Amino acid sequence: MAQLSGFKSPTIVTGSSTSVAVNTSNEVVVWGSVPPGSGQPALTDAVSVQTNYFCIIALKSDGTVVAWGGNNYGQLDVPAGLSGVVQISMGAYHCLALKSDGTVVAWGTNNGGQATVPAGLSGVTQVSAGGNTSFALKSDGSLEGWGSNGNFQLNIPAGIGAVTQVSVAESVVFAIIDDGTVEAWGKNTTGQRDVPASVSSPAQVEAANGYGMALQGGGVIMWGDTSYGLDSPPSSALSNVVYIAANSQSGDRAMCLLDDGTVVMWGRNAFGEGAVPAGLTALAPGVPPHEASFSASVSFSAAFVGKQIQIEGSFSAPVPITAQFTGFDNWLGKIPPAELQELYLFKITGSADGLPDREFKIANWQATNQAGNRQSYLQAVIPAADGLIEDIEARQSGELVISKGYRFSDGTVKTSEILRSNFDTLRYDRSGRNFTVTVSGYLSGKQSQNAVRALTGIRTLSVSRGKHRVRSDVDLFLQPGMTVIADEITFTADYINYFVSETDKFFEVSER
């Protein structure tokens, strides 16, 4: 799973003395000190869970919420008729639910105003509850907080950029900004606000009372309180991690989920809450399927007509990529979960020759992206071209265009242009059985960009003449001139080579 910034509904969570997970059968598994008067329902349709000192709440696949355990502070009093929920969050004494229409519902104790949702609040993409404080992240990247400000949690730093994820504990708040930095405010008694310089463009951050943690490059980074070995994640938490969970209440335990469903925990284990049940395979975290925009990705196994997969999010526009890339529109964030096929489309424009544009099936394409006025290059191979050659040749004054998109289960296709070049050369290749046409073109590069990107799915990392080269999953946000983080290596990208075929997709990044 590609790790891009964005919120995912938790399927693992750890509280004061209880830990909970949703397994791959959509059942809720609880270990440690079970909440008083538990009364756990037999669920087979859970998709997300939350817990605190006293109780557990679960989000079901039909968008309703169930709660059980102690009701000391009204957390079991789920509002009647609550439906259409896409995300839940739980503080020490109250609960938040985000609905598919971007509105928020709250219940539980309201001693600090944390359960009084601001009038007119809408367009929300994520909620986070901690202690007696509530936060909402809106689709424009702004934050709105309400409730107690005893630890200065509501003192949102002035001038921060668009936020892509927020996490609040009783004493501290973390936010990922769209430039890849992490902002922290609130209390700092144990260094929980001292985000390490190595944290850059994390996929997720989580706040606890005494520490912070980030998911970056498939591994976990910790800072703050060092009690119970919290600053030393086990080796199993240093790769293939897809989700992290902090203990936002007592702040003495941490956990993460690996891509194979394995749950890893470290820290305090006074009541068995840190001992993962044998054989547990947790459900992968999902992205709430509402109209808000998220920065996430959909993995695939075939580049042009991929096997059917589930939507996990959308790309937000604009997404500048290279001199020729124009990025994705936000149409994918405006549809409910559905089966889809990922595809790449290729066309040659015809307006310069007085003809309509023409789409062609391609077997593969590759491109080189360079900055600093150096030429960028695109090449595509058109298979079974016997009956197409006249249409191709007639458009040699046009441009070559690559678009990425998805075909949905109802046959609808949505695409966005990502690459465009001149049509400069055409080559025929004929064998006994096949006739292919290779088309290619150039465009000048643009000014280098400044940002930091952490690569995922790294296949190889080599050094030649003192320069690093990395082959990894394609990151459509990376541009030449940006800082690249590959495992423990950091360098500036000089040029990027993309390789996409019917069976594989990757790119190579070379150091400047």
N, C-alpha and C positions, 0 to 999 in steps of 0.2 A: 504494500500500500504506500503510495507516495505520501510524503509527509510535508504538507503545506499547511500554513497557519489556518486555523478555523476551529469552531467548536464542534464537539461530538458528544452525544448523549452518553453518559457513563453506564457501563455494564458491570463495573466493579467499583466498590466504595468501601472505605473503612472509617468507623466512627470512634467514639470514646473507648469502647470495649467490645465492639461488634464489627464484623466484616461481612459483606454481602456481595454476591455475584449473580448475574443472569447466565445460566449455562446455555449450551447450544440447542437444548430442547425448550428454550424460553421459560425455564423454571427458575425460581428464586432459591438460591442456596445461602444459608446463614450459618456462620460459625463464630465462636467466642461466647460472650455473655449475651444470651438471647434477651431481647427487651421484655420487661415484665408484662404478663398477661398477653403473651405474643399473639395467639390466635391466627397464626400465619395461614393465609388462604392457599389452596392448591392451584397455583397458576401454571398454565402452559402457553401463555401468550404475553409474557412480560418482555419488554424491550429495553427498560432502563430502571435503575434503582437509586435510592438515596437513603441515608440513615443518619441519626444523631444519637444523643445520649439515651433517648427514650423509645424511639419507634422507627419504623421503616415505611417508606412509601415506594410504590412501583408504578411505572407508566406501562399501560397495556397497548397492544398493537392497534386497538380500536380507538385510541386517543383518550381513554378514560384513566382515572387514577384510583388506586386502592391503597389503604394504609392500615397498619396493625401495630400492636405493641401498647405501650403506655400512652395515656392521653392527658398527661399532666398539664400541657400547655395548649391543648386544642389542636395539635397537629393531625389527629385522626378525624377531625371535623372537615372532611373534604366537602367543599360547597356542592350542594345538590345540583344535579344536572351538568356538572362540569364535564365538557367533552372537547374534542378537537385539540387536545393537548399534544405538543410536539417535544416539550422539554420540561423537566422538573428539577428543582434545586431546593436544598434544605439547610436552614441555619440551625442554631442551637434550640430555638424556640418557635420558629415559623417556617412556612413552606411557600414556594413560588411555583407557578405553572405558566408556561408560555404557550399560547394558543396559536393555531395555524394562521389566524388573521393578524398576528403581530401584537395582540394585546396580552396583558398580564393579569393573573388572578393570584391573590395571596390569602393565607389563612394562618391561624395560630395566635400566639401571644403578640400583642401590639404595644408593649410598654415603651418602646422607643420610636413608634410610628413605622416600624419595618413592614407591617402588614397593611399599611395604607398606601395603595398604589397611586402615584400622582395622577391627577385628573388629566384626561386627554392623552395619556401615554400610549403611543402606537408605533408601528414600524419597528418593533423589537425583534432582534435576531437571536439573542441569548440572554438568559437571566442567571444571576449568581447570588446566593444567600449565604451570609456568614454572621454568626453571633446575632446581633440585633440590627443588622444592616442589610440592605438589598441594593442590587445593581442591575441595570438593564443596558444592554448594548443595542444600539439602534442601527438601522440599515445604512445610515449615512456615516457610520463609524464613530458617532458620538456616544458618550456615556451619561446615564442619569442615575444618581444614587439617592436613597432615602433611608430614614431610620436613625439609629444612634450614630453619633460622631465622636464617641468617647476616645477613640484612638486615632482621630483625624482621618478616618477612612473616607469621608465624604469630601475631603480636600483634594479634588481631582487637579493634578498639575495643569497650570494654564498653558495653552498652546500645544498640547500633545496632538499628534497627527491622528489619522483615522485608526481606530482600534479594530482588531480582528478577533480578539478573544479576551475575556476578563475573568478573573478568579478572585474571590474575596474570602478571607477568613475573619476571625473576630478581631484581629489586630493589624492586618496588612492587606493590601490590594495589589494585584499584578495585572498588567495589561500588555498584550502584544500589539505593537504598532505596525502599520502596513509597510514601514521601511525595514522591518526585521528587528528593531530594537524592543526592549522590554522596559516599561515604566513601573516603578514601585513606589507606594506611599503608605503612610500609616505609621505604626510602631516599628522600632528597630532595636529592641532590647537585646536580641541575640544575633543581630546581623541579617535578619530575614529580608531586609530591604536591599542588602548589598549584592545585587545581581552580578555574577562574575562576568568579566569581559568576554569570556569564551562563549557566553550565551548570545547567539546571533541567529535571527530568523528561525526560532524554535517552532515546532509543530504545535506545541501546547505548553502552557505554564499552569502550575497549581500552587495555591497559597495555603499554608498552615500557620498556626499561631506563632511558632518559633522558627520556621524554616520555609524555604521555597524550593521548588523543583521544576525542571524543564525537560521536555522531550525534544531531543535534537539529534539528527543524523541516526535515528533508530536506537539511541541510547539515552540514559538518564543522567542529568546533571543536578547536584544538590548543593545548597548553601544554607548558612544560618546555624541553628542549633545542632550540635554534634552529639547530643545524648543518644544513647542506645545504638550507636553506629550509624545514625541517619546520614552522615556525610560520606559514607562508604557503601554505595549500592553494591550488591553482589554482582559477580561477573556476568551472571545470566541476565542482568538488567542493563547491560551495556551495548546490546545489539538486538535487532529484530523486535524492538518495543513499538507498539502501536497506540498505547494509551497509558497515562499515569494517573494515580489518585493519591492525594495527600490527606492526612488526617487533620482536617481543618478545626476540629474541636480540641482534643488534648494534645495534638501536635507531637506525638511520640512514635509514629509508625508511618510507613509509606508502602505503596504497592504499585505494580505495573502489570500490563497485559502484553504478552508476546504474540507475534503473528500466527502462531500455531494454537492459540487459545490458552496457553499456560499462564497461570497467575503466579507472580513472584512477589514476596513480601519481605520486609526487613524492619528492624526497630523493636519496640516493646511487645511482649507477648504474655502479659500477666494472666489473661483469661482464655488463652487459646485463640485469640482473635488474629494472631499472626501466623497460625499454622494452617496452611491451605489444605482443604479436604483432598484426600487422595482421589485421583482420577478426574478432578474437576477440569472441564474445558469450558472456558467462558466465551460468551457470545462477543463477536467483534462489535465495537462501538459504532453507532450509526449517526448520520447527520440529520437533524430535524428537517422533515420534508415540507417546510412552509415557504411562503413567498419571498422571504428574505434571501439575500445573497450571501454565499459563503465562499471562502477560498479553500477549495478541496480538489480532489481529482478522482477520476474513475480509471481503474486499472483495466487492462485488456490484454488479450493474447494474440489477436490478429489485427493488423494495422488498418486494413481497409474495410473488411466486414467482420468485425470481431464476434466472438461468441456472446450469447446473451448474459448480461450482468445487471446488478441493481445499482441505481443511481445512489451515489454517496454525497453528492454536493454539486456545486456549479462553479464556473469561473466567472469572476466579476469583470465587467468592462470599465475602463479600458485596460488592456494588458499589453503594453508596448514590449516587443520582443527583439526585433532586429530592424534594420533599415527597411525590410520588406514585410515584416510581420505586423498585423494590425490588431490582433487580439480577439478575445471572445466577447460576444454580447451576453447579457444577463438573462437570456431566455430560459436556460436550464434551471435557474433558481425559482422559476415561476410555475413549475409543474409538479404534481404529486409524484411519489415513487412509482416507477414503471419499469418493465423490461425494456432494454434498449440494446442496440448494436452500435459500437463505435466504428466510425469510418473516416477515410480521407477521400476527398473528391478533387479531381484535377480538371481544369478547363483551359482552353486557349481562346483568348478574346479575339473577336473578328471585326470590331468596329473600324479599325484602321484599314481594313481591306473591304469595307462595305458589306460585311457578313455578320450574322449573329454569333454570339459566343457558342462554343461547342465543348461539351464534357466528354472525356475519354476515360475508360478504365485503365489504371496503371498497375504494373506489377511491383514497382518500388520507386522510391524517390530518395534523393540525398541532396544535402545543401551544405554550404560552408558560409558561416556568418563571421564577418570581419568588420572591425571599426577602423577609424583613422583614415578614411578615404581609400581604403583598400577594397577591391571588388569583392562582393558577395556573389555566390554562385548557386544555381539550382539546376538539377538534372532529374528527369523522369523518364521511365521506360514504359512504353505503350505496347502491350502484348497483342497477338492476333490482329495485326494491323493491316492485313491484306486489303480489306475493303475500306480502310480509313485514310489511306495515304493521300488521296486527293483533298480531303477535308483538312488534313494537317498542313499540307503544302500551301493551300490557299490562304492560310492564316499566318504566314511567316512574318507579317508586319505587326502581329499582335503581341500579347504578353502571356506568360505562363503563370497560372494561379493555382495554389494549393489551398484547400479549405478543410478544416476539421469539423466534424459534427457527429450526430447520433441519429439513428433510425429507431423510432419508438414502435411499440407493439401494435399501434393502430396504423402503421405505415407512414406516419408523419416523419419528415426529415428536417432537422435544424442544423445549420452549419454556420461557421464564421471563417472568413478569410484569414489565413495566418502568414502566407508567403506569396510574393509576386515578383517576377523578374521579366526582363526583356526576353524575346524569342530570338536567340542569336544563331543557334546551330541545330541541324537535323541530320541524323545518321540512320541508315537502314542496316539491319542485320538479318540475313536470311540463312536458314539451315534447311535440312531435308523436311522438317516438320513445322518449323516455326518461322514467323516473319515478325520482327519487332522493330519499333522505331524509338530511338532515343532522342529526346529534345532537351535543350539546355539554354541557359542564358545568364547574364550578369547584370548586377546593379552596383553602384558605388556604395561603400559603407557609410555609416554615420558616426557621429561623435560618440566616444566611449561613455558608458553609463556608470554611475557610482551607486553601489548597493552591495549587500552581502547575501549570498545564497549558499545553503548547505545541501550538497548532493545526496541523493538516496539511491538505493539499489546499485551500489558500486560493484562493478564486475572486475575491473583491473585498475591498478594504480602503478604507473611506471615512471622512471626517470631516465631521460636521455640528454646528455650534455648539460646536466644540471637543471633541466626543465621538466616539470611534472606534466604528466598526461593521464587523464582519468576517463575511463569508459563507464557510463552509468545510465540509469533511467533518464529519459529526456525531461529537462526542466524548461518549459517554454517561457519562463520568466527570466532566465539567465541571459545576459548580454555580454559581449566583450567589454573589458574594462572593469567588470564587477569583481568583487572578492569572492573566491570560491573556497568553501570548507569541504574537504573530502577526508572523512575520518579525522585524524589529528593533523592533517596537512592543510595549510592555508596559502593560497597564491592568487594572483590576478589573472583572469582569463584573457588570453590573447586572441584565439579564434575557436570556433565551435563547429564541429562537423556532425550533421544529423544523418542517420541512416534508418529508413522506415521501409519495411517490406510487408508482405502478406502474413509473415510468421513472426516477425520480431521488430523491435523498436528500441534504439539506444542512441546515445550521442557521445562524442569524444571532445573533451575540453583540454586545451593545451595552455601551458603557462606562458605569460608574456616574458 
